[in-house]
Amino acid sequence: MASSRPSTADKRHTFHKLHEAGCFVIPNPWNVGTARYLQGLGFKALATTSSGHAHSEGYADGAQSLEDVLDHIHELALATDVPLNADFENGFADDPKGVAENVLRCIETGVSGLSIEDSTGDDKNPLYDFDLAVARVKAARAAIDKAGGEVVFTARSEGFIRGRPDLDETIRRIKAFVAAGADCIYTPGIKTREQIEATVKAAAPKPVNFLNSGAFGFTVSDLAAMGVRRISVGGSLARVAMHAFIKTARDIAVDGKFDGFANLITNPELNAFFHDDLKKRQP
């Protein structure tokens, strides 16, 4: 008989422990099937991807509603036995009060962690003013504490992927976010060893998540040596799948060729994995 599944509290405790030492990869599934397959490969935690899920549903990144995102997060949290971190974008609110209210709703989905960005979604003014950005972090922290404090809170500074690649300003925000109560720091878009090490130093003693979404040449061992605690891949796995789909579909539409179907994983292989996975989950 299969063992009982871990509770939400169990998963949250595990997620906190993962951030205490070492370095782990937290890949980003975009639906239940990819989440369960990644779990089956032995990854110790997973994270949602706003872009991966949005594109799979026919939306641009950031265009989904709060309700759609909460439903998706809840679905993945229920479907998996490892901790799940939620890409909660900018908290779906500008003002700190709204952020706090939405963070409480996100916690109710059963996640083990969540992240809040300092990005406004406005190309002309892509980052919240410093004081407001800090106030939003404080509001998210207070909401998590109100809910029991078990959820790992990641504060994100988005300058490097929002057209404001200013390392000094990023470091300023990192230090302020740590002081405001962030459990983990995430600065997507940094790429060089110098930027990574500067981020780790600025966040210390809090752990840092590095977005390894491109061919930067860094291995897990390389990033661990730089002091990175957590490595995510954002929407890159989803884009791998979409890229293969688009290329193969175009080959069929334009050239009448089906070469993209060569060497695919077979239907029986996938059936076997998900059949065995379901058996493990049944009491």
Order of alpha helices (4+ residues) and beta strands (2+ residues): alpha-beta-alpha-beta-alpha-alpha-beta-alpha-beta-alpha-beta-alpha-beta-alpha-beta-alpha-beta-alpha-alpha
